[in-house]
Amino acid sequence: MRRQPVQQRGAATVSAIVDACATLLNDYDYDDITTARIVELAGVPIGSFYQYFPDKRSVVHALALRGMEEYLGRVESLFTEGRLAEDWREAVQQVVAVYLRMLVEIPGFGRVRFSDLLDGHRLDASVDQYELMAERLRDLFLTRFAVRGDAPVMLTFRMAAQTADAMFKLAERVDPDERAVVLRTADGVILKMLSGVFDPA
């Protein structure tokens, strides 16, 4: 973003722009979305768009970051509100369930999520969103579960995060009757990876 909004009106403008982009991403490819389409759907002047965003790519990146923060916020509530399972495997499955619900509930989340690529376009080479998410998840899990394995902790969480996202994207592309197979396989792979951290070596 060019700058962050400091007043409620500016925050509402930014939110409307990002929401409009999310809606458009559900129906169009990245190359088919223009700033004109975004501002028309958002109901804001083009000048307001450029006041906060230099281009459409920056809006998509803001959408990806917002999705990541929303996801992590929901996950953190599991840890802080006493709803987290006592077994680390069940806790992982709860965290995954949050992710899968968001794919259904939140416009645009299924298109950008945490990837730095959208339809082959790099959003921001300076930010590795998988690493950011993996760091936060690692920190949350280590507050509740002891490391008893010998796998490299941060690397394992990065691998799990990136593998999960790739598998979930595949689940969206296969036939409906194959989706459950992909999701079960993803579940098994994620748990196998993290067992190297949380199960005794």
C-alpha angles and dihedrals in degrees: 000000000000090000141342120254114252099189132056092247092055091047089052090051093051091047091050091051094049092044091051091050090050091052093049092049089061090062108025141046118248093257091054093056117089133183087246091058091047096051092043092055092040092050094227132124117262088240090060089053093055091043088070108017130043094203145343092273090064090053092052089049090051088051091052092050091047090052091050092050092047091050094048091046090056091046092049089054088060089057097043101040098054095250097116120111117245093229114076092221092056089045091055090051090052090052091049091049090057089054094050092048091053091054087063101035106042123064113233095010092107093055104048108012107151101326121120088215129070119182088338095310118122110228103194123347091193094064124062100196093185089058092049091051093044091052093052093046091048091052092049095048094046090057089062109025130050122235105240101156132075100234116120102264104211094039091049092052090048091051092047093049095048094042092049093051092048092049093047091051089052090050089059093053101047127081114285093248090055096049095085090054092054092046093049090049091049090051091052094047094049093049091046091053095048093045086074087064104038105029121073112269 
